[in-house]
Amino acid sequence: MTSSTHQERTATAQREADLHRVKLASIDQVNESVRVLRLQIPPAKDVKFLPGQWLDVHLPNVQQAGGFTITSTPKDAQHTPHKPGYLELAIQKSPNNPPAAWLWKPEDEILGSDVHRRISLLYGTRAPKSRNLSDILFLDRLGNQNHIGKYKDPLFVDLFLSQCSEEEKQAIGDQYDFHSTRAGRIDRNALFWALGPNFELQKTVVYICGPPQMTDEFEEVYLEQGLPKSNVLTEKWW
């Protein structure tokens, strides 16, 4: 029996809607089975996290993301006049885990490499009958996450509201910095936009959560576009 991947195990976990591009600056060989990696944050970039959180780490030519706990403190991620901000990860040697195996390559092969993580979100729901926008589930959480930082390759959040008036759509647009707020449901054009260019297909993992009919339709769209079935994960509301 094959074990599940990090992405499968955490498919329903809350994720930050941003991309952080960092550089592998140093490797400390703690012992025969553990390495501590320092990921240097570019100048003028701001990475915020809470103690104990983990990263989705995407690596060159590795299809699946790795999940690794941050072992440095939030203060270490802040830039000072004397040192750049950084993140540290403790990586256990695991030849059967592709992301961990990549991070255990010889130092001269991987030092200086760019690593990053990216989470994409299309969020669709119905405008509340109360007409009170604060009753939209997760709206504030999504808006706050989208304001964490501006990065070289930012990830945009698109909000779709069915039964939404133009006034409500404008009010949300004025309050939150979403990529777009649209009246209606998530459509095929939005799915194509979120998918990205074809050369990223093998590195893209899609999580679809919703009613069975919608989930099946979205899954079919992505499979038709060439995504491997193992990269399209679903959770259906029954």
C-alpha positions as MATLAB code, in Angstrom:
seq = 'MTSSTHQERTATAQREADLHRVKLASIDQVNESVRVLRLQIPPAKDVKFLPGQWLDVHLPNVQQAGGFTITSTPKDAQHTPHKPGYLELAIQKSPNNPPAAWLWKPEDEILGSDVHRRISLLYGTRAPKSRNLSDILFLDRLGNQNHIGKYKDPLFVDLFLSQCSEEEKQAIGDQYDFHSTRAGRIDRNALFWALGPNFELQKTVVYICGPPQMTDEFEEVYLEQGLPKSNVLTEKWW';
ca = [
       0.000    0.000    0.000;
       1.410    3.389   -0.993;
       1.464    6.204    1.532;
      -0.374    9.458    0.856;
       1.515   12.590   -0.132;
       1.746   15.757    1.915;
      -0.651   17.466   -0.504;
      -3.224   14.697   -0.089;
      -2.933   14.674    3.697;
      -3.404   18.446    3.948;
      -5.897   18.957    1.119;
      -8.481   20.532    3.430;
      -6.043   22.662    5.429;
      -6.279   26.461    5.336;
      -3.530   27.921    3.160;
      -2.144   31.383    2.624;
      -2.880   32.886   -0.782;
       0.626   34.047   -1.653;
       3.872   33.027   -3.271;
       7.212   33.376   -1.461;
      10.281   32.995   -3.644;
      13.355   32.311   -1.520;
      16.913   31.090   -2.060;
      18.605   28.089   -0.459;
      21.466   29.920    1.237;
      23.057   27.334    3.540;
      22.915   23.723    4.667;
      23.880   22.596    8.170;
      24.452   18.845    8.416;
      23.225   18.175   11.975;
      23.789   14.421   11.832;
      23.539   11.510    9.428;
      19.771   11.844    9.079;
      18.901   15.530    9.602;
      19.792   18.691    7.702;
      18.859   22.247    8.640;
      18.340   24.436    5.577;
      18.332   28.220    5.601;
      16.096   29.874    3.006;
      17.014   33.501    2.447;
      14.143   35.931    1.862;
      14.753   38.550   -0.868;
      15.151   42.189    0.243;
      11.946   44.212    0.601;
       9.865   41.023    0.862;
       7.825   40.292    3.963;
       7.029   36.744    5.103;
       4.728   36.352    8.087;
       3.898   33.119    9.870;
       3.120   31.692   13.287;
       5.402   29.372   15.287;
       4.860   25.752   14.339;
       3.445   26.412   10.875;
       4.684   24.466    7.844;
       5.492   25.418    4.277;
       4.344   23.943    0.998;
       7.747   23.806   -0.692;
       7.937   23.505   -4.490;
      11.303   22.460   -5.894;
      12.819   22.452   -9.395;
      11.755   19.417  -11.446;
       9.874   17.836   -8.509;
       6.209   17.283   -9.305;
       4.814   17.124   -5.764;
       5.197   19.733   -3.058;
       6.858   18.900    0.244;
       5.501   19.958    3.610;
       8.128   20.968    6.153;
       7.780   22.637    9.551;
       9.475   26.027   10.003;
      12.061   25.724   12.780;
      13.109   29.388   12.872;
      11.131   32.122   14.630;
       8.909   34.771   12.999;
      11.465   37.368   14.115;
      14.170   35.617   12.062;
      12.106   36.285    8.930;
      12.329   40.048    9.460;
      15.015   42.006    7.623;
      17.409   44.143    9.680;
      20.243   46.483    8.629;
      22.698   43.744    9.646;
      21.148   40.604    8.159;
      18.498   39.526    5.676;
      15.421   37.677    6.867;
      15.387   33.919    6.581;
      13.392   30.739    7.176;
      14.892   27.510    8.494;
      13.617   24.005    7.846;
      14.790   20.762    9.440;
      14.704   18.028    6.774;
      14.939   14.367    7.697;
      16.662   12.093    5.190;
      13.932   10.261    3.297;
      14.938    8.799   -0.082;
      11.355    7.737   -0.868;
       9.981   11.268   -0.378;
      10.809   13.198   -3.603;
      10.930   16.723   -2.058;
      13.052   15.538    0.883;
      15.281   13.529   -1.464;
      15.873   16.658   -3.587;
      16.839   18.633   -0.482;
      19.305   15.854    0.405;
      21.209   16.127   -2.871;
      24.926   17.042   -2.619;
      25.292   20.605   -1.382;
      27.096   21.844   -4.483;
      24.123   20.755   -6.623;
      21.399   22.659   -4.781;
      22.939   25.597   -2.882;
      21.725   28.871   -4.361;
      18.607   27.293   -5.895;
      15.273   29.109   -5.864;
      12.435   27.380   -4.045;
       8.907   28.656   -3.688;
       5.347   27.884   -2.769;
       2.137   28.979   -4.383;
      -1.524   28.587   -3.418;
      -4.280   29.536   -5.869;
      -7.904   30.175   -4.948;
     -11.201   30.598   -6.777;
     -13.910   31.024   -4.164;
     -17.590   30.828   -5.088;
     -20.572   31.286   -2.805;
     -24.023   32.878   -2.696;
     -24.650   36.428   -1.555;
     -26.273   36.264    1.910;
     -30.019   36.727    2.152;
     -29.406   39.240    4.919;
     -27.557   41.407    2.358;
     -24.953   41.878    5.095;
     -21.584   41.243    3.466;
     -20.043   40.242    6.796;
     -22.225   37.117    6.629;
     -20.256   35.800    3.631;
     -18.392   32.776    4.946;
     -14.585   33.248    5.115;
     -14.724   36.691    3.454;
     -12.637   38.499    6.077;
     -10.182   35.631    6.334;
      -9.623   35.575    2.585;
      -9.302   39.340    2.447;
      -6.774   39.474    5.257;
      -4.682   36.706    3.757;
      -4.627   38.463    0.425;
      -3.147   41.520    2.151;
      -0.183   39.689    3.713;
       2.262   40.888    1.089;
       2.988   41.797   -2.504;
       5.399   39.411   -4.208;
       7.068   39.149   -7.564;
       4.623   36.440   -8.578;
       1.555   37.197   -6.443;
      -1.326   34.776   -6.312;
      -4.684   36.406   -6.960;
      -7.947   35.521   -5.265;
     -11.098   35.613   -7.421;
     -14.405   35.852   -5.566;
     -17.598   34.700   -7.302;
     -20.960   35.645   -5.764;
     -24.222   34.382   -7.191;
     -27.323   36.546   -6.651;
     -25.039   39.524   -6.060;
     -25.961   43.108   -6.891;
     -23.583   45.559   -8.542;
     -23.584   47.627   -5.339;
     -22.519   44.626   -3.265;
     -19.817   43.696   -5.749;
     -18.488   47.257   -5.680;
     -18.523   47.356   -1.871;
     -16.428   44.194   -1.686;
     -14.040   45.538   -4.321;
     -13.587   48.738   -2.308;
     -12.855   46.856    0.925;
     -10.686   43.957   -0.267;
      -7.784   43.701   -2.678;
      -9.016   40.633   -4.530;
      -7.949   40.078   -8.123;
     -11.616   40.278   -9.042;
     -15.096   40.128   -7.544;
     -17.637   38.761   -9.990;
     -21.384   38.299   -9.963;
     -22.212   34.726  -10.906;
     -20.639   31.317  -10.591;
     -17.124   30.051  -11.321;
     -16.963   29.430  -15.066;
     -14.642   27.568  -17.429;
     -12.694   30.725  -18.282;
     -11.855   31.204  -14.608;
     -10.769   27.567  -14.330;
      -8.485   27.961  -17.348;
      -6.986   31.170  -15.938;
      -6.222   29.534  -12.602;
      -4.628   26.547  -14.287;
      -1.754   28.527  -15.788;
       0.304   27.876  -18.922;
       0.691   24.333  -20.180;
       4.319   23.984  -19.140;
       3.209   24.175  -15.499;
       0.658   21.371  -15.779;
       2.836   18.656  -14.259;
       3.643   20.900  -11.283;
       0.073   22.046  -10.641;
      -2.109   20.425   -8.004;
      -5.821   21.287   -7.910;
      -8.107   20.942   -4.894;
     -11.844   21.074   -5.641;
     -14.377   21.268   -2.828;
     -18.132   21.621   -3.255;
     -21.363   19.913   -4.347;
     -20.825   16.647   -6.270;
     -22.076   17.903   -9.656;
     -19.841   20.997   -9.549;
     -16.878   18.998   -8.296;
     -17.234   16.430  -11.077;
     -17.578   19.130  -13.763;
     -14.488   21.018  -12.582;
     -12.480   17.812  -12.333;
     -13.426   16.915  -15.915;
     -12.304   20.348  -17.157;
      -8.881   19.967  -15.572;
      -8.387   16.407  -16.751;
      -9.287   17.511  -20.290;
      -6.559   20.147  -20.047;
      -3.932   17.504  -19.357;
      -3.559   17.497  -15.573;
      -2.631   14.047  -14.236;
      -5.561   12.531  -12.342;
      -3.321   12.172   -9.287;
      -2.960   15.981   -9.268;
      -6.720   16.659   -9.099;
      -8.000   16.114   -5.563;
     -11.660   16.515   -4.631;
     -13.849   16.792   -1.558;
     -17.581   16.527   -2.166;
     -20.400   17.853   -0.017;
     -23.024   15.090    0.198;
];
